[in-house]
Amino acid sequence: MVQDTTQQGTTLKAAVPNAATLEATILRGADAVEFATAERCDIAEWSNSAADPALSIAHARVAPGVTTRWHRVVGTVERYVILHGRGRMEVAGLPPTQVGPGDVVIIPADCPQRITNTGADDLLFLAVCSPRFRPEAYEDVDPAPLDVE
């Protein structure tokens, strides 16, 4: 750790080889604004910043009975950490698999994927991306036309 002292106080900076220097920060997930996506899930970006290019964390919510669109994220590894609810995960190369709280789904870069909420409650999970998620890396690969509202 590198310590910078200023008149305002002390800031700790973690020195990570071959990475940007990060300042110690606490981000409040409750402050993130949830938004709907064309993918058919709601997302709240808990941490996604150019200041931390190695990783992003989003809180995702899929309503009961909803299946997200087939998609992939180019050049980005995703991990779904299931927090609440039940679902069926489909990742290219694996058979459809039931998932629930505590399960971690590792999705290689460029890999087509979708998830279905098979339960009665919202399916909640963290989407942890490395490097950080960038909208231009998202590709809809679903053969069905997009819903028009």
Secondary structure, DSSP 4 states (H G I P E B T S, - for coil): -EEEEETTEEEEEE--TTSPPEEP----GGGSPPEE-TTSSEEEEEE--TTSTT-EEEEEEE-TT-BPPPEEETT-EEEEEEEES-EEEEETTS--EEE-TT-EEEE-TT--EEEEE-SSS-EEEEEEEES---GGGEEE--SSPPP--
